[in-house]
Each structure stands twice: as C-alpha cells, then as structure tokens.
C-alpha cells in the first residue's frame, strides 16, 4: 500500500529534503528558492525563507501562507503556491491583506 496521499484538487503530496509539501508545485517552488539563495545578483538572491507562516484572522481562523521570502536587497514577499484558487482562499487572502501590511503573491 502506498504512503502517498492526494490532497484536495488532486494535488499529490510529496517530500523534498525530508519536508512534506502539499503538492509537487509547492516542492518545486521550494527548490527554486534554494537555488535563489545561491544567485549572483543581489536583487534576485534570497537571504532566507520561512515555510507555512501563520496569520491570525478574526473568529479564531488561521491562514498559512506557503512561504515568506527575505531577499538580500531587503525585500520581503509572502508567496502562496496554488493550482486552483477557491472562494475560501480568496476571502482569507483578502482578509489578511486588509488586516496586515502585506500583499500575498500567487504562484
């Protein structure tokens, strides 16, 4: 019996560097960020990044963005890797952006 489980919208969970990702697309973005840590141009180079960064929303709801990326030039990005945008996701994204001084980038 396989230990792989599919998540909603038929995304296949996978592992990279011993870390679990909800989709192959999210794992691929993780690998891209690792490569950008080695970039030669400061505007592209990633200093470090965090995974599954939580935001508290009213009503005890938590929203977790897939990555918070800190670039060497001082920029900070909040990135969500999505294959499909649900109504619930769009609502939570709007709430986060209204409550916090952030913009969530969809990949």
MIVEXLO-55972 format. One record per residue: x, y, z of N, C-alpha, C in turn; residue in three letters. Coordinates in steps of 0.001 Angstrom, whole numbers, padded with zeros to 6 digits, always signed. Layout:
# MIVEXLO-55972
XYZXYZXYZALA ...
# end
This chain:
# MIVEXLO-55972
+000844-001186+000000+000000+000000+000000+000888+001247+000000UNK +000560+002206-000819+001357+003416-000958+001145+004365+000219UNK +002204+005079+000597+002097+006066+001668+001780+007448+001112UNK +001688+007570-000223+001365+008853-000842-000135+009075-000770UNK -000529+010263-000366-001937+010637-000335-002150+011867-001179UNK -003240+011870-001881-003580+013054-002669-004339+014023-001788UNK -004065+015300-001995-004774+016337-001272-005926+016818-002148UNK -006666+017795-001661-007785+018294-002460-007307+018787-003818UNK -008195+018777-004772-007937+019181-006153-006886+018303-006813UNK -006752+017070-006311-005899+016050-006920-004405+016379-006877UNK -004000+017284-006016-002572+017579-005848-001942+016411-005097UNK -000762+016041-005500-000093+014915-004861+000950+015426-003880UNK +000776+015055-002616+001747+015436-001594+003080+014765-001910UNK +004172+015436-001564+005493+014865-001817+006476+015384-000776UNK +007672+014821-000811+008704+015194+000144+009932+015703-000595UNK +010573+016695-000005+011825+017253-000517+012674+017608+000696UNK +013904+017128+000740+014801+017368+001877+014157+016946+003202UNK +013338+015911+003177+012681+015432+004391+011490+016273+004822UNK +011109+017273+004036+009977+018142+004344+008785+017734+003491UNK +007586+017777+004078+006378+017422+003344+005778+018665+002694UNK +005395+018524+001435+004745+019595+000688+003401+019088+000190UNK +002410+019978+000139+001064+019594-000277+000963+019285-001763UNK +001931+019748-002553+001888+019500-003992+003302+019499-004560UNK +003410+018925-005746+004694+018949-006445+005065+020379-006822UNK +004058+021177-007111+004289+022580-007474+004909+023346-006295UNK +004407+023091-005085+004960+023752-003896+006397+023285-003647UNK +006655+021996-003836+008015+021463-003669+008957+022070-004707UNK +008471+022258-005932+009294+022863-006978+009639+024312-006629UNK +008686+025038-006045+008963+026421-005644+009999+026453-004522UNK +009918+025509-003607+010916+025376-002541+012310+025185-003147UNK +012412+024316-004141+013711+024080-004790+014204+025356-005486UNK +013269+026110-006094+013633+027368-006741+014198+028362-005725UNK +013559+028442-004550+014056+029340-003507+015447+028929-003042UNK +015683+027635-002943+017019+027163-002554+018063+027590-003584UNK +017709+027538-004866+018635+027986-005916+018876+029490-005846UNK +017817+030252-005529+017960+031707-005444+018828+032135-004259UNK +019023+031251-003295+019951+031562-002201+021382+031617-002725UNK +021617+030978-003873+022959+030932-004464+023113+031893-005640UNK +022094+032713-005899+022117+033634-007047+023271+034617-006931UNK +023712+035123-008077+024850+036051-008088+024423+037511-008012UNK +023207+037836-008419+022720+039215-008365+021952+039424-007067UNK +022306+040496-006343+021647+040762-005063+020149+040962-005201UNK +019685+041492-006343+018248+041737-006496+017469+040425-006606UNK +018131+039348-007008+017484+038042-007143+017769+037122-005955UNK +018838+037410-005240+019312+036466-004230+018434+036476-002995UNK +018103+035281-002542+017303+035086-001339+018248+034927-000158UNK +018023+035703+000898+018812+035571+002118+018341+034337+002883UNK +017024+034262+003124+016430+033068+003730+014926+033112+003509UNK +014270+032000+003829+012821+031952+003680+012230+031063+004766UNK +010958+031324+005055+010208+030556+006050+009060+029853+005346UNK +008661+028720+005882+007530+027961+005332+006347+028020+006282UNK +005145+027973+005710+003899+027866+006468+003784+028940+007560UNK +003892+030183+007146+003842+031326+008060+002376+031640+008387UNK +001997+031613+009686+000580+031798+010048+000195+033266+010229UNK -001044+033550+009869-001679+034834+010137-002951+034536+010921UNK -003165+035255+012022-004392+035110+012805-005472+036005+012209UNK -006639+035419+011997-007784+036154+011466-008908+036135+012493UNK -009862+037052+012372-010981+037088+013308-011733+035749+013341UNK -012294+035439+014501-013051+034203+014650-012185+032990+014924UNK -010936+033226+015320-010043+032107+015631-009527+031379+014395UNK -009641+032000+013238-009206+031382+011983-007729+031685+011762UNK -006998+030697+011280-005595+030883+010915-005473+030711+009407UNK -004667+031555+008804-004331+031421+007394-002829+031238+007327UNK -002384+030224+006623-000944+029973+006494-000511+030218+005057UNK +000415+031136+004899+000990+031393+003582+002135+030387+003409UNK +002312+029891+002183+003308+028842+001948+004736+029290+002251UNK +005099+030496+001817+006481+030969+002005+006517+032459+002332UNK +007418+032825+003231+007790+034215+003443+009251+034291+003026UNK +009526+035118+002026+010846+035148+001412+011535+036471+001737UNK +012750+036394+002241+013561+037559+002583+014703+037642+001571UNK +014696+038699+000760+015732+038888-000260+016896+039689+000313UNK +018060+039509-000275+019263+040202+000187+019168+041711+000012UNK +018324+042176-000913+018183+043615-001117+017172+044249-000152UNK +016642+043456+000787+015742+043987+001804+014260+043726+001553UNK +013908+043281+000353+012502+042985+000059+012021+041762+000843UNK +010747+041768+001149+010104+040617+001786+008850+040311+000995UNK +008673+039049+000623+007488+038629-000119+006764+037520+000635UNK +005451+037513+000499+004619+036437+001021+004061+035712-000197UNK +004343+034425-000314+004015+033683-001523+003150+032477-001180UNK +002072+032311-001944+001229+031130-001839+001268+030416-003183UNK +001573+029141-003164+001635+028340-004381+000280+027650-004539UNK -000433+027997-005598-001790+027480-005797-001946+026908-007194UNK -002620+025787-007269-003021+025245-008551-004428+025711-008887UNK -005207+026014-007842-006601+026418-008007-006960+027346-006859UNK -007592+028470-007174-007985+029440-006151-009459+029255-005802UNK -009730+028822-004571-011110+028632-004122-011680+029956-003615UNK -012994+029997-003456-013641+031184-002883-013139+031417-001466UNK -012979+030328-000700-012492+030437+000680-011087+031034+000711UNK -010213+030566-000192-008865+031109-000258-008892+032601-000571UNK -009680+032988-001581-009737+034394-001981-010220+035272-000828UNK -011201+034775-000071-011732+035532+001060-010661+035702+002146UNK -009972+034604+002491-008934+034673+003523-007770+035549+003084UNK -007387+035458+001821-006298+036290+001287-006663+037761+001428UNK -007884+038108+001044-008356+039498+001160-008340+039953+002619UNK -008774+039084+003538-008780+039429+004961-007367+039699+005462UNK -006429+038829+005111-005036+039014+005539-004498+040338+005015UNK -004726+040616+003731-004195+041836+003135-004852+043092+003700UNK -006095+042968+004187-006766+044115+004813-006319+044322+006261UNK -005995+043239+006962-005616+043335+008375-004119+043571+008590UNK -003295+043111+007659-001840+043194+007816-001256+043990+006647UNK -000110+044626+006861+000505+045404+005764+001295+044504+004808UNK +000616+043531+004181+001270+042597+003281+000458+042438+002002UNK +001126+041975+000970+000477+041555-000265+000917+040121-000510UNK -000043+039237-000726+000268+037828-000963+000355+037605-002459UNK +001485+037056-002877+001733+036774-004279+001314+035333-004546UNK +000539+035149-005615+000094+033815-006003+001009+033296-007104UNK +001498+032090-006915+002355+031445-007937+001605+030247-008461UNK 
# end
